Amino acid sequence: APVASPLIATLMFGNLLRESGVVERLSQAAQNEIANVTTIFLGLAIGSTMTGEAFMRTDTLLILGIGLLAFILDTVGGVLFGKLLYVLSGRRFNPLIGAAGISAFPMSARIVQRVGQEYDFENFLLMHAMGANTAGQLGSVIAGSVVLTLLLQMN
């Protein structure tokens, strides 16, 4: 089995809970309470073992900077590719959809919807933006799987 199987299985289980509609309470709990509690415990577990000297280093700031740069370039690249599709499709594609292609799920799709409605109130981009957003999420899972596999092969 691939190394990323647990990551993909968790994503699939979450989709099953949400889309089946059979376990609505469990789906809501997984989206809200369980996710929040897991985030808090993860932060406490990592934060309690980390010292200030280990965190406040130039490497940490470099990693944060690279992450911010990747986020910015991903959004800009998505909008530019959206503009290219806008031109190639004969002005039938909204370039804002490209900005939703990042894995910041679901906030980037909601922001695309909000910005689109600022310019045209009858603009409903949310479903299209969610599709691009989900593709970005899946792309992140695949990229993470590749990185995990490459790192494990180095050992």
Backbone torsions as a table, in degrees:
resi	resn	phi	psi	omega
1	ALA	NA	144.3	178.0
2	PRO	-62.8	155.8	-178.6
3	VAL	-64.0	-31.4	-175.9
4	ALA	-86.7	9.4	-179.3
5	SER	-55.0	-44.4	178.2
6	PRO	-61.1	-37.2	179.4
7	LEU	-65.3	-45.9	-179.9
8	ILE	-69.2	-38.7	179.1
9	ALA	-63.8	-38.6	177.7
10	THR	-64.1	-42.8	177.6
11	LEU	-62.3	-42.9	179.6
12	MET	-67.1	-38.8	178.8
13	PHE	-64.4	-40.9	177.0
14	GLY	-61.8	-42.2	177.0
15	ASN	-65.0	-38.8	178.2
16	LEU	-62.6	-44.9	178.3
17	LEU	-59.8	-45.4	-174.1
18	ARG	-71.6	-44.9	-171.7
19	GLU	-84.6	-22.3	-177.9
20	SER	-67.6	-34.5	-179.9
21	GLY	74.1	0.3	-177.1
22	VAL	-83.0	-37.7	-176.3
23	VAL	-113.6	66.4	-174.3
24	GLU	-60.5	-43.7	-179.5
25	ARG	-63.7	-42.4	178.9
26	LEU	-66.5	-37.8	177.7
27	SER	-63.5	-45.8	178.0
28	GLN	-63.7	-41.0	178.8
29	ALA	-63.8	-41.2	179.8
30	ALA	-65.8	-35.7	-179.3
31	GLN	-75.6	-28.3	-173.9
32	ASN	-114.5	-79.1	-170.5
33	GLU	-63.8	-49.6	-176.8
34	ILE	-64.2	-40.5	178.6
35	ALA	-64.3	-41.4	179.6
36	ASN	-66.9	-44.5	-180.0
37	VAL	-64.6	-41.1	178.2
38	THR	-62.3	-41.8	178.5
39	THR	-62.7	-43.5	179.6
40	ILE	-63.7	-48.1	-179.5
41	PHE	-64.2	-38.7	177.6
42	LEU	-63.9	-44.0	177.3
43	GLY	-62.9	-41.5	178.1
44	LEU	-66.4	-43.2	-178.1
45	ALA	-64.1	-43.8	-179.6
46	ILE	-76.2	-43.3	-177.8
47	GLY	-65.6	-33.7	-178.5
48	SER	-74.0	-21.0	179.9
49	THR	-96.9	-6.8	-175.7
50	MET	-99.2	134.7	176.3
51	THR	-94.5	160.8	179.5
52	GLY	-62.0	-36.4	-179.8
53	GLU	-66.5	-32.1	-179.6
54	ALA	-76.3	-27.9	-176.1
55	PHE	-90.3	-45.7	-175.2
56	MET	-85.1	75.6	178.0
57	ARG	-128.4	165.4	179.3
58	THR	-67.1	-29.6	177.6
59	ASP	-61.2	-41.2	-179.7
60	THR	-63.6	-45.8	178.8
61	LEU	-65.2	-35.5	177.6
62	LEU	-64.5	-43.2	178.7
63	ILE	-64.3	-42.9	177.4
64	LEU	-62.8	-41.1	178.5
65	GLY	-64.7	-42.3	178.3
66	ILE	-64.6	-39.6	177.4
67	GLY	-63.2	-43.5	178.1
68	LEU	-64.0	-42.4	178.1
69	LEU	-62.5	-41.6	178.3
70	ALA	-63.0	-41.2	178.6
71	PHE	-62.2	-44.9	-179.4
72	ILE	-65.7	-47.6	-178.6
73	LEU	-65.6	-34.2	178.2
74	ASP	-65.2	-43.4	179.2
75	THR	-66.5	-46.3	179.6
76	VAL	-63.0	-43.6	178.3
77	GLY	-62.1	-39.3	177.9
78	GLY	-63.7	-42.5	179.4
79	VAL	-67.8	-41.3	179.1
80	LEU	-64.8	-41.5	176.7
81	PHE	-66.6	-35.1	175.2
82	GLY	-62.7	-38.8	177.0
83	LYS	-65.9	-37.9	177.0
84	LEU	-63.3	-44.9	177.0
85	LEU	-64.2	-33.5	177.2
86	TYR	-60.8	-44.8	-179.7
87	VAL	-70.5	-45.3	-176.8
88	LEU	-69.4	-27.7	-178.3
89	SER	-88.4	4.1	-179.4
90	GLY	74.5	39.2	176.4
91	ARG	67.8	31.2	179.8
92	ARG	-107.2	2.2	-177.4
93	PHE	-117.4	132.6	178.8
94	ASN	-85.8	119.2	-177.1
95	PRO	-62.7	-20.3	178.7
96	LEU	-62.0	-27.6	-179.1
97	ILE	-58.5	-33.0	179.4
98	GLY	-61.5	-31.2	179.9
99	ALA	-69.6	-18.3	-179.6
100	ALA	-86.4	-0.5	-176.7
101	GLY	-76.5	6.5	177.9
102	ILE	-89.8	166.5	-173.6
103	SER	-89.8	18.9	176.3
104	ALA	-81.3	76.6	-171.8
105	PHE	-86.8	134.3	-8.9
106	PRO	-99.4	13.8	-172.4
107	MET	-63.8	-40.2	-177.6
108	SER	-65.3	-35.6	177.5
109	ALA	-67.1	-39.1	178.6
110	ARG	-66.8	-37.8	178.8
111	ILE	-67.8	-40.2	176.3
112	VAL	-59.6	-43.6	178.2
113	GLN	-60.5	-46.3	-178.0
114	ARG	-64.7	-45.6	179.7
115	VAL	-65.2	-39.9	177.9
116	GLY	-62.3	-38.0	179.9
117	GLN	-77.7	-18.5	174.0
118	GLU	-64.8	-35.4	-178.7
119	TYR	-87.7	-32.9	179.5
120	ASP	-147.9	110.8	-173.4
121	PHE	-64.2	-23.1	179.4
122	GLU	-89.8	11.3	179.5
123	ASN	-84.4	114.2	178.7
124	PHE	-114.8	96.5	-174.6
125	LEU	-105.3	-3.8	-168.8
126	LEU	-59.3	-45.9	-177.0
127	MET	-66.8	-40.3	177.6
128	HIS	-67.2	-40.1	178.9
129	ALA	-66.8	-36.6	177.3
130	MET	-64.7	-35.9	176.7
131	GLY	-63.0	-46.2	177.4
132	ALA	-65.2	-36.9	179.6
133	ASN	-65.4	-41.5	177.6
134	THR	-65.7	-39.0	176.7
135	ALA	-62.7	-39.1	176.0
136	GLY	-64.4	-38.1	177.5
137	GLN	-64.0	-46.7	179.0
138	LEU	-65.0	-37.6	176.1
139	GLY	-61.8	-37.6	177.0
140	SER	-66.1	-39.9	178.0
141	VAL	-63.6	-43.1	179.8
142	ILE	-66.3	-43.2	178.4
143	ALA	-63.3	-41.0	176.5
144	GLY	-62.4	-38.5	178.1
145	SER	-63.8	-42.5	179.7
146	VAL	-64.6	-45.4	179.5
147	VAL	-62.1	-44.0	178.4
148	LEU	-60.1	-44.9	179.9
149	THR	-63.2	-43.6	179.8
150	LEU	-65.4	-40.3	179.3
151	LEU	-66.5	-38.4	179.6
152	LEU	-71.7	-27.3	177.3
153	GLN	-74.7	-20.3	179.4
154	MET	-72.7	-27.2	-177.5
155	ASN	-76.0	NA	NA
